[in-house]
Amino acid sequence: MYDAGPLLRASGVPMTEDAIEKLNRYLEMLIDWNGRMDLTSVPPQDMAEKHFLDSLLPLTQEGLFPAECSLIDVGTGAGFPGLALAIARPDCRVTLLEAMQKRCQFLQAVCDELGLANVRVIQNRAEIAGQDAAHREQYDRAVARAVAPLNVLCEYLLPFVQPGGMALCWKGPAAEDELPDGSFAAKALGGEMGEMIELSCNDTRHVIVPVKKITETLPQYPRKNGIPAKRPLKSGKK
């Protein structure tokens, strides 16, 4: 049995022992289900660091996740970062958005097993849900981890964020190269790129790129399925 507790306790991430127990049960289920379906390519011995710790390190930064905030994780996959955050922060209301049915089945099974009343799982694409009045500009935070380049992420995330809220993008060392196009896309979508937040995990450099939502997103965004990735917003293009 793998135990994420020692790593999480040593990281300084604020959480209760009950949350650590639930995260360990989540880890057990992830390993079990991953043997039957493609949820992650990360080996079991690395999941605590590469999935759980990476998802939760932003909780060490003051103000990123206000008390009782509403949050949507776009393209959540096996639940990172959104489901891990929901366990560590039960005061937050978390929506997990995922296009693949089998992944949604796994996410719902974890929520049912752990009794997570603060989480809902929705099967849909970002481009469709971002135009749905039930979700459009309804969240304090929209997050994504390892999903797409920054300019594409902005089109996926910012339509969900209410003015005054923030999109948070988990990125690796290449984030600086994506900043120019990301900044252009953020502005086109009613946002403003903030300063990168360094979150080193052992020898691997990770960053959070915050995008503040300044004004409402124009109604033509997000564009139709597949268009944000195929024709990402860049300077001189719409």
Long-range contacts (C-beta under 8 A, 24 or more apart in sequence): 1-28, 2-27, 2-28, 2-31, 2-44, 2-45, 2-47, 2-48, 3-48, 4-47, 4-48, 4-52, 4-53, 7-48, 7-49, 7-52, 7-53, 8-48, 8-52, 8-53, 8-56, 11-53, 11-56, 11-57, 11-60, 12-60, 13-53, 13-56, 13-57, 13-59, 13-60, 13-88, 14-59, 14-60, 14-88, 15-56, 15-59, 15-88, 19-87, 19-88, 19-90, 22-87, 22-114, 22-116, 23-52, 23-84, 23-87, 23-88, 25-113, 25-114, 26-79, 26-83, 26-84, 26-87, 26-110, 26-114, 27-52, 29-106, 29-109, 29-110, 29-113, 30-78, 30-79, 30-106, 30-110, 33-106, 33-109, 34-78, 37-102, 37-106, 39-77, 39-78, 39-103, 39-106, 40-77, 40-78, 49-201, 49-202, 51-78, 51-80, 51-84, 52-80, 52-84, 53-201, 54-80, 54-81, 54-145, 54-170, 54-199, 54-201, 54-206, 55-80, 55-81, 55-84, 55-85, 55-145, 55-170, 56-81, 56-84, 56-85, 56-88, 57-199, 57-201, 57-206, 58-168, 58-170, 58-197, 58-199, 58-208, 59-85, 59-88, 59-89, 60-199, 61-197, 61-199, 61-208, 64-141, 64-166, 64-168, 64-197, 64-208, 64-210, 65-89, 65-92, 65-141, 66-140, 67-91, 68-92, 68-93, 69-93, 69-140, 69-141, 70-94, 70-95, 70-138, 70-139, 70-140, 70-141, 71-95, 71-139, 71-140, 71-141, 71-142, 71-143, 72-96, 72-97, 72-135, 72-139, 72-141, 72-142, 72-143, 72-160, 73-97, 73-142, 73-143, 73-144, 73-145, 74-126, 74-142, 74-143, 74-144, 74-147, 74-156, 74-157, 74-160, 75-99, 75-126, 75-144, 75-147, 75-148, 75-156, 76-103, 76-107, 77-103, 78-103, 78-106, 78-107, 79-106, 79-107, 79-110, 80-145, 81-143, 81-145, 81-170, 82-119, 82-143, 83-107, 83-110, 83-111, 83-116, 83-119, 85-143, 86-116, 86-118, 86-119, 87-114, 87-116, 90-116, 90-118, 91-118, 92-118, 93-118, 94-118, 94-119, 94-120, 95-119, 95-120, 95-122, 95-135, 95-139, 96-120, 96-121, 96-122, 97-122, 97-124, 97-126, 97-129, 98-122, 98-123, 99-123, 99-124, 99-125, 125-225, 126-156, 126-157, 126-222, 126-228, 127-156, 127-222, 127-223, 127-224, 127-225, 127-226, 127-227, 127-228, 128-225, 129-160, 130-156, 130-159, 130-160, 130-221, 130-222, 131-159, 131-222, 135-160, 136-160, 136-217, 137-161, 137-162, 137-163, 137-213, 137-216, 137-217, 138-162, 139-165, 140-165, 140-166, 141-165, 141-166, 141-167, 141-168, 142-166, 142-167, 142-168, 143-167, 143-168, 143-169, 143-170, 144-168, 144-169, 144-170, 145-170, 146-170, 148-228, 148-229, 149-178, 149-181, 149-182, 149-232, 150-175, 150-178, 150-179, 150-181, 150-182, 150-185, 150-209, 151-178, 151-181, 151-182, 151-184, 151-185, 151-232, 151-233, 151-234, 152-185, 152-228, 152-229, 152-232, 153-182, 154-182, 154-185, 154-186, 154-189, 154-191, 154-211, 154-233, 155-185, 155-189, 155-221, 155-222, 155-223, 155-228, 155-232, 155-233, 156-222, 156-228, 157-211, 158-186, 158-189, 158-190, 158-191, 158-211, 158-213, 158-217, 158-221, 159-189, 159-217, 159-221, 159-222, 161-191, 161-213, 162-213, 163-190, 163-213, 163-214, 163-215, 163-216, 164-213, 165-212, 165-213, 166-194, 166-210, 166-211, 166-212, 166-213, 167-191, 167-210, 167-211, 167-213, 168-208, 168-209, 168-210, 168-211, 169-208, 169-209, 169-210, 169-211, 170-206, 170-208, 171-196, 171-206, 171-207, 171-208, 171-209, 172-204, 172-205, 172-206, 172-207, 173-205, 175-207, 175-209, 179-209, 180-235, 181-232, 181-233, 181-234, 181-235, 182-209, 182-211, 184-233, 184-234, 184-235, 185-232, 185-233, 185-234, 186-211, 188-218, 188-221, 188-233, 188-238, 189-217, 189-218, 189-221, 189-233, 190-214, 190-215, 190-216, 190-217, 190-218
